Amino acid sequence: MATTLKDIARETGVHVATVSRALNGIYGVDQDTRKKIVAVASRLNYRPNRMAKALATGKSHTLGLVVSDIRNPFLTELVRGAEDAAYAAGYHVLLCNSDLDPAKQIQYAHSLLEKRVQGVLMHSVAALSEKQLQELASYGVPIVLLCRPPSALAFSGVSVDNFQGGMLVGNYLIRLGHRVIAHLTGPRHHGNLTERANGFMKAVEANPEVTPIIVHGRHNYQGGYEMTKKLLAQHQNVTAVCAANDATAFGVIRAVFEAGLSIPEDISLIGFDNVELASIVRPPLTTVDQPKYDMGQAAVEILLRLAAHPDNRLPEHRLFGLRLVERQSCRPLKILTSSIINKKSATKFRQPPGVQ
């Protein structure tokens, strides 16, 4: 059984309160007694009960972090930035995956509060109802939204301008000469990805000669693969694809190669996020860079400030910049030769199930 304060008190012959003060560095214990208590605690392998301490002090030195799916390579660097910042400040992080399920997201929020976390970071992008958002705001625990636009409620957050990012992608491909461009995105109502799609369409609207193709599906590797299979089956004249994120772009690469086509010779491809794998795949992926690690760090900094000043929790929003990282997955397009058209038309595909 775990050693308790009572065990140490019995061993040293002092009161439990004296043991507690000695181990917590509180005044009122003479130096010799403190050394004796610390020595006994070490010999008995005493480990403090963080839950009990949190109940007594109201401070657990623990933060909750709810993400959509840690398998998304974008999130690994974001979470690492948050965890490093928390550790440097003496805090631990409890990680939860919501799988884009609003009910699961709320359930995790309840569970984290039961564990007396001092704040919650939420990246999960599940669509929450107004009632659920108000419930989160009423908890009395500071919440910082990761990669979400400023909320109408009293939530702080860190994000990038996804609308401008979508315009950046669209304008880049248009400048390269592409006129039939597909945008592979997530569900029809998805904060960040919807904003990127809207930005892409804004760029296209300024160029009437461009034909946009919007495909909705799962914004992960498998979703990118399935959406691209559908795209190539229905639109043999597409010359460029912009993916809502890099994970989706990796699925695009697989589907394009399986179709007997090449990147960028037949299809130019651009992603969004600039995860580490983007520079390793072949060809290296042109993408939009988000400062993922810095965003994770900033979110924890905001959360700790809010936790330390419960009477002054004014929302804080930090907007990070984006930049285009040009690699080898896009090429300028001057004329679509008949040989490429014939090559694309030679293969027919069955529409995959489950892609909207």
C-alpha positions, 0 to 999 in steps of 0.5 A, a space after each residue: 500500500 502507498 505510504 501516507 502522511 500518517 505512516 511518516 508521522 508514526 515513524 517520526 513520532 510527530 503530528 501529521 500536520 507537522 509532517 505536512 508542513 515539513 514536506 511542503 516547505 511551510 514555516 513552523 518546523 525546526 530544521 532537525 525535525 524537517 530533515 528527519 521527516 524528509 529522510 523517513 519519507 524518502 526511505 518509505 518511498 512516500 509519494 504525495 496524493 495529488 488528488 487529496 492535495 488538490 481538494 485541500 488547496 484547490 490547485 492540482 497543477 494539472 491541465 486538461 487538453 482535448 484534441 480531435 485525434 492525436 494521430 493527426 500529425 499537425 496535432 503532435 507538434 501543437 501538443 508538444 508545444 503545450 506540454 513543454 510549456 506546461 512542464 516548464 511551469 510545473 504543470 502536468 497535462 491530461 490528454 483526451 481524444 474527442 474523435 469529433 464527437 460533441 457528446 464525447 467532448 463534453 463528457 471529457 470536459 466533465 471528467 477533467 473538471 472532476 479531476 480538479 484541473 486548473 484549466 482546459 485547452 480544447 482543440 476538438 473541432 466538433 460542432 457544439 450547440 449554443 447550450 453546450 458552449 454556455 455550459 462550458 463557459 459556466 464551469 468557472 475553469 478557464 478554457 482556451 480554444 486552440 485553432 479556433 476563431 474568437 468565440 462570442 462567449 468568454 473564451 480565449 484562443 490562439 489561431 491563424 487566419 484560415 480565410 486568408 490561408 485559403 485565399 493564399 492557396 487559391 491565388 498561388 495555384 491560379 498564378 501557376 496557370 491552373 484553371 480547374 482546381 479541386 479543393 478537398 475539405 472536411 465536413 460542410 460545417 467545420 470552423 477552420 476548414 470551412 474558413 479555408 474553403 471560403 478563402 479559396 472560393 474568394 480567390 476563385 471568384 476574382 478569376 471567372 475563368 477558373 472552375 472550382 471543384 469542392 469535395 467534402 469528406 473526412 479530413 485525414 489520410 483515408 479521407 484524402 484518398 477516398 475524395 481523390 478517387 471520387 474526384 479523378 473518376 468524375 473530373 478528368 480535366 482537373 490539374 490541381 488539388 489543394 487539400 484542407 490539411 497535410 494529412 488529407 494531402 498524403 491520401 491524395 498522393 496515394 490515390 494519384 499514384 494508383 491512378 497512374 498519374 504523377 505529381 506535379 506533372 499531371 496533378 499539382 498538389 498543395 497542403 496546409 499545416 507544414 507537418 514534418 512529413 511534408 518535407 519527406 514525402 516524394 515529391 516534397 509537399 508545397 504547403 502552408 505553414 502554421 507555427 504549431 509548436 508556438 501556438 501550443 506554447 502560447 495557449 498554455 501561457 494564456 491558460 496559466 495567466 487566467 488560472 492565476 487571476 480568477 478575478 481578472 479573466 479577460 479573454 485573450 486572442 492571439 493570431 499567428 501568421 501563415 507562410 507559403 512553403 514552396 516545394 516540388 509538388 506544384 508546377 506552372 501550367 501553360 497548356 494541357 497537352 492531349 497526351 495528358 488528357 488521354 492519360 487521365 481519361 484512360 482509367 475509370 474509377 468506382 465511386 467510393 462509399 461514404 464520401 459526400 
